[in-house]
Amino acid sequence: MKFYNFLIRYRFWLGLLAIPLGIIAQLTIDIWTGILLYSLAFIALLSHFLIGPMRLLQKPMEDGNIEEVNKILASIWFPNLLLKPIRSSYYTLKANMDMAQQNYTAAEANLKKSVKLGGVNAEMDAANNLQMGMMALQRSDFKEGEKHVKAAIRMGLPDKDSAAMAYLAMSQIYLRRRENKAARDFFNKAKASKPKSEEIIKQIKEMDKYLSRIPG
């Protein structure tokens, strides 16, 4: 595994090294040895730009090593060359790192790029849309927020907490319009999601008290 990770980390430079080695082999050994080295160089360079080092992110992410995650992401020089599913994951991870550093402008820009790719992974697309929606609502852009939260619900959110958060957001949007019945319907869906997050449970309790005091 360590050797495999070494190859992923340094395959660009190994690929470059294989080219002059191929020339030397062609001149001193035979053309077939040269062709073999040229082929290895081509595969290494192509995989570096199309796949990137995303495989290396698993351990630092599990360890919470944000610095190492950012270092690996920064080693991707041309993200637009990555294959579509990998590119979408790249922009999502970039957005998560931006949010960890409270750089919400950059986070939103990267989420937009991931959402724009679309159709790569339904759960990831839903989660990205939910994040986009919540960011829009925080800056009081209710039209944009509603669009993304609805898209997230339609795609199918990956867990109970995310679903409850989305339904609560929709409930708040309809309350703002004074459409109390629709607000209650979404609120009931939030409760039915049975979230486990203490923060979301607290929001549900507060919303329950508020709704009990309004007609409709």
ChimeraX attribute file (.defattr): number of C-alpha atoms within 10 A of each C-alpha:
attribute: neighborCount
match mode: 1-to-1
recipient: residues
	/A:1	6
	/A:2	7
	/A:3	8
	/A:4	10
	/A:5	13
	/A:6	11
	/A:7	15
	/A:8	20
	/A:9	19
	/A:10	13
	/A:11	22
	/A:12	21
	/A:13	14
	/A:14	16
	/A:15	22
	/A:16	16
	/A:17	14
	/A:18	22
	/A:19	19
	/A:20	15
	/A:21	17
	/A:22	24
	/A:23	18
	/A:24	15
	/A:25	19
	/A:26	18
	/A:27	12
	/A:28	11
	/A:29	12
	/A:30	13
	/A:31	15
	/A:32	12
	/A:33	18
	/A:34	22
	/A:35	16
	/A:36	15
	/A:37	22
	/A:38	22
	/A:39	16
	/A:40	19
	/A:41	24
	/A:42	17
	/A:43	14
	/A:44	21
	/A:45	19
	/A:46	17
	/A:47	17
	/A:48	22
	/A:49	18
	/A:50	17
	/A:51	20
	/A:52	28
	/A:53	20
	/A:54	18
	/A:55	13
	/A:56	18
	/A:57	17
	/A:58	10
	/A:59	12
	/A:60	15
	/A:61	14
	/A:62	9
	/A:63	9
	/A:64	10
	/A:65	12
	/A:66	15
	/A:67	12
	/A:68	16
	/A:69	20
	/A:70	16
	/A:71	11
	/A:72	18
	/A:73	21
	/A:74	12
	/A:75	12
	/A:76	18
	/A:77	11
	/A:78	11
	/A:79	20
	/A:80	14
	/A:81	16
	/A:82	19
	/A:83	14
	/A:84	18
	/A:85	15
	/A:86	18
	/A:87	22
	/A:88	27
	/A:89	18
	/A:90	23
	/A:91	22
	/A:92	24
	/A:93	22
	/A:94	23
	/A:95	26
	/A:96	20
	/A:97	20
	/A:98	19
	/A:99	15
	/A:100	12
	/A:101	11
	/A:102	11
	/A:103	13
	/A:104	16
	/A:105	12
	/A:106	16
	/A:107	24
	/A:108	23
	/A:109	15
	/A:110	22
	/A:111	26
	/A:112	18
	/A:113	16
	/A:114	26
	/A:115	21
	/A:116	11
	/A:117	15
	/A:118	17
	/A:119	13
	/A:120	16
	/A:121	12
	/A:122	16
	/A:123	16
	/A:124	22
	/A:125	27
	/A:126	26
	/A:127	27
	/A:128	26
	/A:129	26
	/A:130	27
	/A:131	23
	/A:132	24
	/A:133	26
	/A:134	22
	/A:135	19
	/A:136	20
	/A:137	20
	/A:138	10
	/A:139	9
	/A:140	11
	/A:141	13
	/A:142	17
	/A:143	12
	/A:144	15
	/A:145	25
	/A:146	22
	/A:147	15
	/A:148	26
	/A:149	28
	/A:150	19
	/A:151	19
	/A:152	27
	/A:153	19
	/A:154	11
	/A:155	17
	/A:156	17
	/A:157	23
	/A:158	16
	/A:159	13
	/A:160	17
	/A:161	19
	/A:162	23
	/A:163	26
	/A:164	27
	/A:165	23
	/A:166	28
	/A:167	23
	/A:168	24
	/A:169	24
	/A:170	25
	/A:171	24
	/A:172	21
	/A:173	20
	/A:174	19
	/A:175	17
	/A:176	12
	/A:177	10
	/A:178	13
	/A:179	14
	/A:180	18
	/A:181	14
	/A:182	18
	/A:183	23
	/A:184	22
	/A:185	14
	/A:186	22
	/A:187	25
	/A:188	17
	/A:189	16
	/A:190	26
	/A:191	19
	/A:192	12
	/A:193	17
	/A:194	14
	/A:195	19
	/A:196	12
	/A:197	14
	/A:198	10
	/A:199	10
	/A:200	19
	/A:201	18
	/A:202	11
	/A:203	13
	/A:204	20
	/A:205	12
	/A:206	11
	/A:207	16
	/A:208	15
	/A:209	10
	/A:210	10
	/A:211	16
	/A:212	10
	/A:213	8
	/A:214	10
	/A:215	7
	/A:216	12
